[in-house]
Amino acid sequence: MIYEKFFKNVLANIVAIVILCAVFFFFFIVMLVFSSMSSDKSVVVKKNSVLTINLKTIIIDSPTEEQTGVFNIGNQNKSILIYEALEAIEKAKTDDNIKGISIEADDLNAGITQIDDLRNAIQDFKKSGKFVYAYGNAASQSSYYLGSVADKYFLNPSGMIELKGLATEVTFFKDFADKYGIGIEVIRHGKFKSAVEPFLRNDISPENKEQLSTLLNDLWKNTSSKIATSRKIDSLQFKTIVDSLYGMIPEQSLKYKLADQLIQKTEYDELIKSKLSLKEKDKLNKISLGKYINSYSDDEKSGDKVAVLYASGSINNGDGYNEIYSEKYIKYIKDLQENDKVKAVVFRINSPGGSANASDEILFELQQLKKKKPLIVSFGDYAASGGYYIAMAADKIYSEPNTLTGSIGVFGVIPYFKDIANKNGIRSDIVATNANSQYYSGLNGVTPYGVSMITKSVEGTYKRFVHFVTQNRKQTFEQIDNIGGGRVWSGVRAKQIGLVDELGTLNDAVKFAAQKAGLKSYNVASYPKKMSPFEQIFKDLNEDDISARVIKSKIGKANYEILQQITEEKLRSEVKMEMPYQIKIN
């Protein structure tokens, strides 16, 4: 009787837990539906409205970057495609209900080229005669770069502007690997292919130092000159201001013309109301970029289309969604090729590269697409290594001035754990059918013959890379090899040395694609389509994805990617076309 009662209680508790979980899940789905319905309601733009770029504004390059899912419940931030953002600012220029723009982002969620595009769009908006104001509390360098385009910049009396220039810090792992008995076999082509340097050296190589110095100075020259021009500060004085970190002190920011006035946020809002000639009792109507887009966005329209196919993130084999997966993108490209309504395609690339094999597959399908309709490429923050490789089918390539471009090089990283295993009494014997059945082992590393064959594979991949570049850029192998070798260039330099055709925005690429297709009127359609909240949530419930997200949140994205190279068998076995680093203005 005691056991029977015990098991009844246990069973009752289990049933109660299951029912409770089901109720919570049902409640969660209902809330999601209502949230989705409410967000889809049309937005009415009131008179005397101010278009606002604030902390909730996240600018993304591709629909695949949107992180709506079970891990983002309660996150009110709105992800906006850069194309939509630029279109909104252009529309606001002639919208009688929009009287001005207010930039209120202390830490801007956008890439370096995206900020450039936003800044240029706002600069053009000012031609309408409408005002642009900006306000900062603790402004990051990126947010100040955008905010400096304003007619006036206002700073909190206890605030700061983190204006410091650009720097990069390279972390090295050779001593760590030696200390703990981790062997790393590295094979690369290109003296500038520094993605593998952390495993080979304890300090930065002269070649890598040279390319980083050139790259950072190119990016900073473009960025700093725009800030100084907007703020009407002499270039030499601006350098002194940055070197001295005067922006850290609000009074110094005012003295050296980084800010126009030190006021509280409430005073800033009252100042805008005064600018709009509103009475004290009148409400200040601010409308976010996301809501403004919802106020006029329609369902997909019929007629001729220019398709923008977004490719953002690392390049991988397989069928994932959130980055560039070869199987998925082959399907996208074939669909666009067969869609008679799509008259031209703009391929928007924002990628530091990845798998050489996946890059090659995507390039082939793009070459088939190009035979049927115009294919124009637009570069975002990154178009390096594999990201540059997949651009080689283009009729024309547009790059942003600050795009990290090129990195024409190939490498492979193969870790093994022989020393640490031997120190801990672990050894192995091999039984095989052929001479090189076990050319690689996690315990014993790579055989000399294995190294020679992988080297040939890397060299062959590099030659294939350069071959496609020579065809697209109409240069000789020697010319491309001289500017290749894994070196990364700014968009400005890439234009000078012939790696791209034009410096321009995504909008410029779309307009040229329409022109090349002979279109006088057209609609712009984005691919891939955004996932619904339901699809993203159920995608997040994958066990491997959950564990990866937990680890990534604990150790950071950059460290997680290094861990992947060492631990994931699939990544270890691939020849890689990948850029060594990422740069942000922060």
Order of alpha helices (4+ residues) and beta strands (2+ residues): alpha-beta-beta-beta-alpha-beta-alpha-beta-alpha-beta-alpha-beta-alpha-alpha-alpha-alpha-beta-alpha-beta-alpha-beta-beta-beta-alpha-beta-beta-alpha-beta-alpha-beta-beta-beta-alpha-beta-beta-alpha-alpha-beta-alpha-beta-alpha-beta-alpha-alpha-alpha-alpha-beta
